[in-house]
Amino acid sequence: MPRAGLSRAVVVAEAARVADDVGYDRLTLAAVADRFGVAVPSLYKHVDGLDALRGGLAALALGELDGSLTEAARGRKGRAALRAMAHAYRNFAQAHPGRYAATLRAPDPDDAEATVAAESLLRTVFSVLAGYGLTGTNAVDATRMLRASLHGFVALQAAGGYEMPRDVDRSFDRMIVALDAAFRAWRPDGRAARAASTRRSAGD
């Protein structure tokens, strides 16, 4: 019989805490089972192995990140929405490093729960970018640019990569200003930008 009080949701929630405490790469069924004082086979009554546990964790973390970004951007638009969302992203990554790591990889298409959570998060980001008039493929490109910038910043900070004598928060804010400027100046599929570059190269 399953241990009283344990369920898939309870096991996944504990896995999230383990990942935050010891790191996503060190998340194991044994580590989670130890938290409950049970043997590993007891967890198989609730999750079908480590991959399933990580899938559940990804869905949980994506949902939490989505909630944080949605709340931060609510009632704002343009740079204000972008700044609020960026700071919420960074705060989540710093407060929940294990959960954050679980959000980085695209979900398995067969994992419906994680896929739905990822799609909801993407819609939240798209809604902010729509305030810049970015939709369709332009929104996809802008999302990749935004994510690469935010993830690169938080990953380098977490690794101790910022030791120069400049306040890190100020640098983060300057990055947001630069992203805002880039999104405001965006041209559909880069056609106008390429044309201008070609004219300059030709001496026009």
C-alpha positions in Angstrom: 0.0 0.0 0.0 1.2 3.6 -0.7 2.4 5.4 2.3 -0.3 7.6 3.8 0.1 11.2 2.9 2.2 10.6 -0.2 0.9 11.4 -3.7 2.4 12.3 -7.0 2.0 16.0 -6.2 3.6 15.6 -2.8 6.6 13.7 -4.2 7.1 16.2 -7.0 6.9 19.1 -4.6 9.6 17.5 -2.5 11.7 16.9 -5.5 11.6 20.6 -6.2 12.9 21.3 -2.8 15.6 18.7 -3.2 16.6 20.2 -6.5 16.8 23.7 -5.0 18.9 22.4 -2.1 21.4 20.2 -3.8 21.1 21.1 -7.5 19.0 19.8 -10.4 21.8 17.5 -11.7 22.0 15.8 -8.3 18.2 15.1 -8.0 17.7 11.4 -7.6 14.9 9.2 -6.4 17.0 8.1 -3.5 17.4 11.7 -2.4 13.7 12.3 -2.5 12.9 9.0 -0.8 15.3 9.9 2.0 13.3 13.0 2.7 10.2 10.9 3.3 12.1 8.2 5.2 11.0 5.5 2.7 12.7 3.1 0.4 13.0 4.1 -3.3 10.5 1.4 -4.5 7.8 3.3 -2.5 8.1 6.2 -4.8 7.3 4.1 -7.8 3.7 3.9 -6.5 3.6 7.7 -7.4 6.1 8.3 -10.2 7.4 6.1 -13.0 11.1 6.6 -12.4 13.5 9.6 -12.5 12.5 10.8 -15.9 8.9 11.0 -14.9 9.9 12.8 -11.7 11.9 15.4 -13.6 9.0 15.8 -16.0 6.7 16.6 -13.1 9.2 19.0 -11.7 9.5 20.7 -15.0 5.8 21.2 -15.2 5.7 22.5 -11.6 8.6 24.9 -12.2 7.3 26.2 -15.5 4.0 26.9 -13.9 5.6 28.7 -11.0 7.8 30.8 -13.3 4.8 31.6 -15.5 2.9 32.7 -12.4 5.7 35.0 -11.3 6.1 36.6 -14.7 2.4 37.0 -15.2 2.0 38.7 -11.9 5.0 41.0 -12.4 3.8 42.2 -15.9 0.1 42.6 -15.0 -1.1 46.1 -15.6 2.1 47.2 -17.3 3.2 47.5 -20.9 6.3 48.4 -22.9 9.5 48.9 -20.9 7.7 48.7 -17.6 6.3 45.3 -18.4 9.7 44.1 -19.8 11.6 45.3 -16.7 9.1 43.8 -14.3 9.2 40.5 -16.1 13.0 40.4 -16.4 13.4 41.1 -12.7 10.8 38.4 -11.8 12.7 35.9 -14.0 16.0 36.7 -12.3 14.5 36.6 -8.9 13.0 33.2 -9.6 16.3 31.8 -10.9 18.1 33.0 -7.8 15.5 31.9 -5.3 14.9 28.5 -6.9 18.0 27.4 -8.8 17.0 23.7 -9.0 13.5 24.5 -10.3 14.9 27.1 -12.7 17.3 24.5 -14.2 14.3 22.3 -14.8 12.7 24.9 -17.0 15.6 25.2 -19.4 15.1 22.2 -21.6 12.1 22.1 -24.0 9.6 19.6 -22.7 9.2 16.2 -24.3 6.3 16.5 -26.8 4.8 13.3 -25.2 4.8 15.1 -21.8 1.4 16.8 -21.9 1.7 18.4 -18.5 5.0 20.0 -19.0 4.1 21.0 -22.6 1.0 22.8 -21.5 2.9 24.7 -18.8 5.6 25.7 -21.3 3.0 26.9 -23.7 1.4 29.0 -21.1 4.7 30.6 -20.1 5.4 31.3 -23.8 2.1 33.1 -24.1 3.0 35.3 -21.2 6.2 36.3 -22.8 4.5 36.8 -26.2 1.9 39.1 -24.5 4.7 41.4 -23.3 6.4 41.4 -26.7 3.1 42.1 -28.4 3.3 45.5 -26.7 6.2 46.2 -29.0 4.2 45.1 -32.0 6.2 41.8 -32.1 4.1 38.8 -33.2 4.6 35.6 -35.2 8.1 34.8 -36.2 9.3 38.1 -34.9 8.0 37.3 -31.4 9.9 33.9 -31.6 13.1 35.6 -32.5 12.7 38.2 -29.8 11.8 35.6 -27.2 15.0 33.7 -28.0 17.0 36.9 -27.7 15.3 37.9 -24.5 15.8 34.4 -23.0 19.4 34.2 -24.0 20.1 37.6 -22.4 18.3 36.8 -19.1 19.7 33.3 -18.8 23.2 34.3 -19.7 23.1 37.0 -17.0 21.7 34.9 -14.2 23.9 31.9 -15.1 27.1 34.0 -15.1 26.1 35.7 -11.8 25.4 32.3 -10.2 28.8 31.1 -11.3 30.6 34.1 -9.8 31.3 35.6 -13.1 30.8 39.3 -12.2 33.7 40.6 -10.1 34.4 43.9 -11.8 33.8 47.0 -9.7 30.3 47.8 -10.9 27.0 47.2 -9.2 25.5 44.0 -10.8 21.9 45.3 -10.4 22.8 48.4 -12.4 24.3 46.3 -15.2 21.1 44.2 -15.3 19.0 47.3 -15.6 21.2 48.6 -18.4 20.7 45.3 -20.2 16.9 45.7 -19.9 17.1 49.3 -21.4 19.1 47.9 -24.3 16.6 45.1 -24.9 13.8 47.7 -24.8 15.6 49.8 -27.4 16.2 46.7 -29.6 12.5 45.7 -29.4 11.4 49.2 -30.2 13.7 49.4 -33.2 12.8 45.9 -34.4 12.1 45.5 -38.1 10.0 42.6 -39.4 12.3 39.7 -40.2 15.2 42.1 -40.3 14.5 43.1 -43.9 14.7 46.9 -43.3 17.9 46.5 -41.2 19.5 44.3 -43.9 18.6 46.8 -46.6 20.1 49.7 -44.6 23.3 47.7 -44.0 23.5 46.9 -47.7 23.1 50.6 -48.7 25.8 51.6 -46.2 28.2 49.0 -47.6 27.6 50.2 -51.1 28.4 53.8 -50.0 24.8 55.0 -50.5 
